Amino acid sequence: MHANRIHCELLPGKKQPRPTMDKDNQIQLPFSPLKNRKVSAVFDEPLVSSDGGLMLVREVLEETGIIRSLAGALHDPRHPSYVDHTMEELLTQRVAQICCGYEDANDCDALRDDPLFKMAAGRLPEDGALASQPTMSRLENRVSVRELLRMGYALADQFIASFDHAPAAIVLDLDPTADHVHGRQQMALFNAFEDEYCFMPFHLYDGLSGKLITTVLRPGKTPTDREIISVLKRVVKRIRAAFPCTRLIFRADSHHTKPVVMDWLEAQSVDFVTGLQTNSRLKAQFAQALADARKKHECTGREACVFASAFYQARTWSRARRVICRVLVNANGEDLRFIITSFENSGAKYLYETVYCGRGAMELMIKDHKNGLLSDRTSCHRFSANQFRLFLHSAAYVVMHHLRSVRLKGTRFCRAEFKTLRLKLLKIGVRVETGKTRIKLHMPQAFAEIMTLKTSVFANTG
């Protein structure tokens, strides 16, 4: 330890000095004494990391190949002789940071010398530093619209490749979610419902497996039929090319129930179950169902739920379609909900309660993406740069979902939120020991989830 380092231990009965920095740029922090011993902390260990679980992330990145797919979608204009950080290294660095809770590009400066992040990116702990924040910012702002389109296709192809065989059905759950902005980002609009300036990115998942298909950044407004079809037609085409016999079902709320969209879905042989806004004609058509529910409630004094279905055609529709009505009457009043579907023979109750209400699970997927991985950090000025960031967060979702559903299958974490996985399995203190022929990671002997790592996570690699 250097002689001129300023110590800031906590001394009883004395005015406490402020933590200072020595010439090695190391900060020493004072804490309360313990049994007459001074307690202080100094940040001086270059081969120690707080993210030991990054080795799990590295394994999943290799298994899924998501980074190779995204890197292949990007054009690298740099001269190979002057490249310090390859495209795969840059993407791996950012995706690994997002998985560990470092969602901001500014975090690159603090973590570029972290030995575990180096190893996750394919470097040795003693190799040179990873990319800095300015390098990441240049990458974000350099990506073209054509490259972003290829990245979107790469995510969809990653979803398709995740199946060992053709699934019997894929449920296309589509929903926008509010992404509040606090600057002057391009294409951010004021949304009256949110009472904020925001983006409203599309999130598209498979409702049966929870796998992400793609995400598309868009202005903060209600989606148009062109926007909906623009996303669906690209995804449906690629899924059909890979799985021609798989049944596709589109599921969404009433904002997506538009005449042009329904016509397109029927032309593509895609089934659908979507919400339908209430109107006076629908109420009149299902008046008998409401009367039956009222009578049932009056007779039993309990909550009454009645389902009914009928064919209905609005003026702007090309033909009549099946509409299902759910009537709920209880002590709090009456509630009517409507959905529209291409399934003409399935039971009304099953279609509403099991199929349509099943889309509620998508809210948990968006929660993991938006809150667990903080994908609303779209603070770049350029719209294309924010779309690039959204794709990186989507890649992190692919990694964390694979970790949960494959590596942790059969454990108590197989349904855990991403935040829980990060806290329990990724945030592990580790000391790195390097040699000529091996690298050894020393983790805490008292680590609470050691058996999960030993018997569950690594057991699923084979």
N, C-alpha and C positions, 0 to 999 in steps of 0.2 A: 504494500500500500504506500502511496506517495506521501512524503512527509508534509507536504503543503496542503494536503486534503483537509478541508474544514469539516469537523465532526459536529453533528447537531443532535447528540443524544439528549433525551429528556432528563433533566436533573431536578430532583425534588426541591421545592422551596425557592427555585431560581426562575428568573424570567427566561422564557423559552426563546432561543434564537430561531430565526427563520431558516428554513432549509436553503442551502446554497449549492452552488455547482463548482466543482474543482476544474483544473485545467484539462482533465480528461473528459469533461462534459458529463460527469456522473453526479447524480443527485443522491444525497443521503437524507433519509426521512426519519425524524424522531418519533418514538412511541412511548407510552407509559411504561415505567420500569416494572419488572417482574421479579419479586422476591429479592429486592435490592440489587438487581442486575439491570444495567442499561440495555435498552432495546432500540435498535435502529435498523433501517433497511437501506441498501445501496444497490443500484441497478448496474451491476458490473460483470454479469455472467454472459459471455457471448454465445455459449453453446447450451443455453437453457431456453425452453419455450413453454408457453402456457397452453399450447394447442397440440398436445401429443396425439390426439385422435385424428390428426391430419393424415396419418398413414392409412386410416380406413378410407378417407376421402380419396387418397391416391389410388388405392386398390379399386374403388368403384369407378373412378375416372378411366382406369385401364379397361375394366370390364365393359363399360358402356360405350367407350370410344366417342363420347360426345364432343370432346375437345378436338379430336382429329376431324370430325365432321364439320364443326364450325370453322376451324382453321382452313379447311379445304374450300370453304365458301368465300374466303377473303383473298384479295389480291395484295401481295406484298411488293410495293414499288421500290423497296430499299435494295441497295447493292449488297449482295451476299457477303462481300469482304468486310463490310462495315457494320454488320448486324451483331449486336451484343445480346439481344433478347429475341428469340424466334417467336413467330406468331403463336405457336402452341404454348410456349412459356408464358407469354403475355396473357393469353386466355386462361390458362391454368391458374396463374397467380391470382387473377381477379375472381374467378369462380371459387377457388379454395378460400379466399378471404370472405366472400359472401357466405359460404357455408358456415364459416366460423364466427359470423356476426360482424364482420368488418365490411359494411356495404358501401362505404365512401371511397372514392379513388384517392382521397387524401391519405387514407390509411396505408397506402403503398409506401410512403416515405418512412413510416415508423416500422414497418414489417419487412422491408426489403432485405434485411440482414438476418431475419429469423431463420434458424437452421431447418425447422420443420417445413416452412413454406418453400425454402430452397429445395428440399427433398421432394416435396409434392410436385414441384415444377420440373423435376428431373435433374437437379443440380446437387452436388455434394455440399455438405455443410461448410466446407472451407473454400468453396468456389466464390466467385464474385457476387456482388449484390444483385438482387432482382431489380425489376424496372421501378422507376420513380413515378410520382404522380404526374409530372409533365409528360412523360412518355405515354402513360395511360390516356391522358387527356388528348394528346395528339392522335392516338389510335381511335378514340371515340369519335373525334370530329373529322377523321379522314374517310371513314367508311361511306361508300356510295349507296344509293337506293338499290341498285342492281345487286350489290353484295348483301344488303339486308334481305332482299327477296330470297337469295340463295340460302341465307342463314335460316329463314323461316322454313324453307323446304328441308333443310338439314334437321331441324327439330322434328318435323313431321316424319321424315325417314327414320329418325332415331326411335320414334314411337312405334313405327311399323316393325322395325328390326327387333324390338324388345319382346316380341311374341315368338315362342318356339314353334308354334303352328298357327294356322289361320283360326281366329276365334269365331265362335258361332254368331256373335253379335258385337257391335261396337255402338255405344251410346254417345252421341256427340253432344256434350253439354257445353253450351255457349252462353256467356254472360259478360257484360261489361262491369267494371268496378271503378269507383271514384278514386282518382289519384290527384290529391290536392297539390297545387303548385303555389309557390310563394315568390315568384319572380316574373319575368317577362318572357317565359318560354314560348317558342314558336308554336302556334296552333292550340294554345291553352285558351279555353273559352269559359265564360261564366255560366255556371249551371244553377238554375233557379231552385231546383230541389235540394241540391247540396249547399246552396247559398255560398259558393266558393268558386274561384277560378280553378279549373282542374282539367286533367285528361280523363278519358273513359276507355281504358284499354280493354280489348276483347281478351277473354281467357277461354280457351277451348281445351277440354279434358275428355277422357273416356270415363263416362260415369260409372262403369262397372269395375274398372281396375284402379281408378284414380290417377292414371298416367297422364302427363301433360302432352298435348298434341302441338299447340303453338300459342303464342300471345302476340297481339297486334296493337300497337299504340294508336290511339285515335283521339280527336278532339272531344271535349267534355260536353257532348250532346247525345240525344237519343239516336240510336243507330238507324240508318236508312236501309231500305231493301237492297240497294246496290252494295253497301258495305257488308251486309250479312252474306250475300251471295258471293261476293269477292273472296271472302275467307273460305266459305264452305266448298266452292267449286274446286279450289286448288287442293284442299284436303281430301275431298271425296274422290277426286281423280286419282290421287296417289294411293289411297287405300284400296280402291277398286282394282287398280293395276296389280297390287300385291295379293289381295284377298278377294277374288271375284265372287266367291260364294258367301261371303260374310254379310249378314244383315246389318244395315245401317239405320240407326234411329236418331232423329234430331229431337232434342229436348231443350226447351227454353221458356222464358216468361212471355207475357203478353206483348212486350215491346218488339218481339221478333215475329209475331203473328201478322204477317203482311201478305196481301193477295199475291204479289209477284213472287215472294219467297215460297209460299205454299205451291204455286204452280210449278216453280223450279224443282222443288223437292219431289213432287209427283212425277215430273218428267224424268228425273234421275232415279226413280224407284227407291227413294229414301223415305222411310216411314217417319212420322213426326207425332209428338205429343207436346203441345205448347199451350200456354195460358191464353185466355180470351177475356177482353175487357167486358164488363157488364154494360148492358144497355136496356132500354125499355122493351124492345122487341123480344129479347131473350127472357126477360122477367115474365112477360105475358105468355110466352111459349111454354115456360116451365111453372106456370101458376099452380097447376095441380100438385106438383112435387112440393111446393111451399105449403100448400094447404094440408097435404098429408103429414108433413113434418110438424106443423102447428098442432094438428089433432093428436098426433102421437105424444107430443110434449104435454099437452093438456091432460091426456089420459094417464100418463105415467108420472108426470111431475119431474121427469128426468130429461137430460139432454137427448134430443132427437136428431138423428142424421139420416138423410134420405138421398139416394143417388138416382138420377134419371138421365136418359140420353134421347136425342132426337136429331134429325137432320135439319140443318139451318143454312141459309144462304144470305149473306149480306149483299147489298147492291153492287159493291165493287168486286165481288168474288166471281170467278168464272163458273163455279158450280156449287151445289150444296155439299156440305161436309158434316160429319158427325160431331155433335157438341155434347159434352157431358156436364151435367149440373150437379153440384154438391150443395145441399141445403142443410144448414145447421141451425137449430133452434134450441135455445136454453134460457136460463133466467136473465142472462145479459142482453138477449135480443135475438135477432135473426141475421144470418150471414149466408150469402149466395156466392159461390165461386164457379167459374166456367173454364173448361179446357176444350180444345179442339184437337182431333186426332184423325189419322188415316186408318187406324185399326177399327174396322167396322163390326167385328164379331166378338171382340174381347169384352169381358164384364166391365161395367161402368165403375164399380167400386175398385176393382183391381187396377184399372188404368189410372184412376185418380190417386188412390192412396199409396199404391206400390210403385207404379211407373212414374207418374208426374211428381209426386211428393218426394220420390227418391232423389230428385235433383237438389234437395236440401244438402246432401253430402258435398255438393260442389262448393257450397259456402265454406266448408272446412278446407277444401283444396285451395281456394282463393286466400283463405286466412293464412295457411302455411306459406303461400307464395308472397303475399303482401305484407303480413305482419311477422311471420317467422323468418323470412329472408329479406324483409324491408325493400321490396321491389318498387316502392313508391318514391325511391330516391332518384327521381327524374329531374335533376336540377341543372342539367345542361341547357344552354340557350337554344341550340339547334335541335329540331325535331328528330332528325336522323340519329343524332348522338344519343338522345333519350331512348329511341327504339333499340339501338345497339345495347344500351344498358339493360333494357327490359329482356332482351334475348340472353344476356349473361345471367341474369337472375333466373330465367327459365332453365338455363343449363344447370344452375345450382339446384333448382327444384328436381330435375331429373336425377341428379346425384343423390340428394337426400331421400327421395322417394325410393330409389333402388336400394339404398342402404336400409331403409325401414322395411320394405316389402320382401326383399331377397335375403340380405345379410342378417336381418334380425327376425326372420320368419320363425314363428313358434316361441318367441320370447315375449316378455311383458312390454317390450318396446315396439311391437309390430304394428301398433295403432297409435303410437305416441306422436305428439306434435313435434314439429321440427325444432322448436325452442327447447323442448325436453331432451331430444337427441343431442343437441349441441351441448347443453349443460351437463348431461350425464356421461356422454361418450367422447365428445370432441375436446372439451376443456379439461385436459389432463396435463399437469405439470410434468415435464420431461427434461432430463439431462442427456445430452448427446455425447457419446464417446466414439471417436473416430480412430480407425487404424488403417493399415495398408490393405487389409483384405476384408474388413468388415466394419459395419457401423452398428453400434449397440445403443439402444434407447433405454435409459434408466427411468422407470416410472415409479410413482409412490407405492410402497408396499401396502399402504392402507387404502388404496383406491377401492371405492365402494362397489364398482361394477366389474371387478376383475373376472368373475366367472362368466359374465355376459360376453366379455371380449374373448375369453378362452374357449368356452364351450359352444357359444352360439354364433358369434360373428365369424370367427375364422373357420368354424366347422362347416359353414355354408359355402365356402369357397370351392369345395369339390363336389 
